[in-house]
Amino acid sequence: MHFEPITWTRLARALAAHADGLEPADGGSWLRIGVDGAPAARPEETAAHLAVALRARGRPVLTVSTDGFLRPASLRYEYGKEDPDSYADGWFDTGALWREVFRPLEADGTGRVLPDLWNPDTDRATRSPYQVLPEGGVLILHGPLLLGRWFPFDLTVHLSLSPGALRRRTGESERWTLPAFARYETEAGPAGAADTVVRADDPHHPAWTGLGGGVPPTT
């Protein structure tokens, strides 16, 4: 896999330009982008840069974090608070993501999306209001372990960290999740499944695989 150096700003502009030329695979009105990466890779920052670049092109954007779709603590911690298999398989409420985020954006959907469902600090429903994403809008879902779940993304970005970088950049209290990411690499093969891969070992000097041979903007 060949990587070329790029800045985060140029990356966002290149992804936005590519996305702007895509049509939703289901023939619907909304484009769905997944930004996949371990928390240490800061997928929320990449999603935010991409949202800015898309809005600059006149596209309505809604960003959603998987952190807002955690399952209740009683389910997450059923096998203890530091079980990597639970983190990989049962930490995030994928059913709610399908129901509240993806189905409203299907070809016959309403565009009415719930931006978050569960507050892990209070372990209660957030009760956030629904948000309507206008036709022609773009959903950006960001978080870890997104690939291999059959989510209907039109464009996927994987933020890749080497095992050493992942360990260094993961806080001590969260290192129990590392086996889950090792398993994810083996089972989901995110680098092979994503449309583009961004190597983020050095957060100040990312590199990417490009998109279909396209040349990223120089400004």
Secondary structure in CASP SS format (residue, H / E / C, confidence):
PFRMAT SS
TARGET T0000
AUTHOR 0000-0000-0000
METHOD secondary structure of the structure
MODEL  1
M C 1.00
H C 1.00
F C 1.00
E E 1.00
P E 1.00
I C 1.00
T C 1.00
W H 1.00
T H 1.00
R H 1.00
L H 1.00
A H 1.00
R H 1.00
A H 1.00
L H 1.00
A H 1.00
A H 1.00
H H 1.00
A H 1.00
D H 1.00
G C 1.00
L C 1.00
E C 1.00
P C 1.00
A C 1.00
D C 1.00
G C 1.00
G C 1.00
S C 1.00
W C 1.00
L E 1.00
R E 1.00
I E 1.00
G E 1.00
V E 1.00
D E 1.00
G C 1.00
A C 1.00
P H 1.00
A H 1.00
A H 1.00
R C 1.00
P H 1.00
E H 1.00
E H 1.00
T H 1.00
A H 1.00
A H 1.00
H H 1.00
L H 1.00
A H 1.00
V H 1.00
A H 1.00
L H 1.00
R H 1.00
A H 1.00
R C 1.00
G C 1.00
R C 1.00
P C 1.00
V E 1.00
L E 1.00
T E 1.00
V E 1.00
S E 1.00
T H 1.00
D H 1.00
G H 1.00
F H 1.00
L E 1.00
R C 1.00
P C 1.00
A H 1.00
S H 1.00
L H 1.00
R H 1.00
Y C 1.00
E C 1.00
Y C 1.00
G C 1.00
K C 1.00
E C 1.00
D C 1.00
P H 1.00
D H 1.00
S H 1.00
Y H 1.00
A H 1.00
D H 1.00
G H 1.00
W C 1.00
F E 1.00
D C 1.00
T H 1.00
G H 1.00
A H 1.00
L H 1.00
W H 1.00
R H 1.00
E H 1.00
V H 1.00
F H 1.00
R H 1.00
P H 1.00
L H 1.00
E C 1.00
A C 1.00
D C 1.00
G C 1.00
T C 1.00
G C 1.00
R E 1.00
V E 1.00
L C 1.00
P C 1.00
D C 1.00
L C 1.00
W E 1.00
N E 1.00
P C 1.00
D C 1.00
T C 1.00
D C 1.00
R E 1.00
A E 1.00
T C 1.00
R C 1.00
S C 1.00
P C 1.00
Y C 1.00
Q E 1.00
V E 1.00
L C 1.00
P C 1.00
E C 1.00
G C 1.00
G C 1.00
V E 1.00
L E 1.00
I E 1.00
L E 1.00
H E 1.00
G E 1.00
P C 1.00
L C 1.00
L C 1.00
L C 1.00
G C 1.00
R C 1.00
W C 1.00
F C 1.00
P C 1.00
F C 1.00
D C 1.00
L E 1.00
T E 1.00
V E 1.00
H E 1.00
L E 1.00
S E 1.00
L C 1.00
S C 1.00
P H 1.00
G H 1.00
A H 1.00
L H 1.00
R H 1.00
R H 1.00
R H 1.00
T C 1.00
G C 1.00
E H 1.00
S H 1.00
E H 1.00
R H 1.00
W H 1.00
T H 1.00
L H 1.00
P H 1.00
A H 1.00
F H 1.00
A H 1.00
R H 1.00
Y H 1.00
E H 1.00
T H 1.00
E H 1.00
A H 1.00
G C 1.00
P H 1.00
A H 1.00
G H 1.00
A H 1.00
A C 1.00
D C 1.00
T E 1.00
V E 1.00
V E 1.00
R E 1.00
A C 1.00
D C 1.00
D C 1.00
P C 1.00
H C 1.00
H C 1.00
P C 1.00
A E 1.00
W E 1.00
T C 1.00
G C 1.00
L C 1.00
G C 1.00
G C 1.00
G C 1.00
V C 1.00
P C 1.00
P C 1.00
T C 1.00
T C 1.00
END
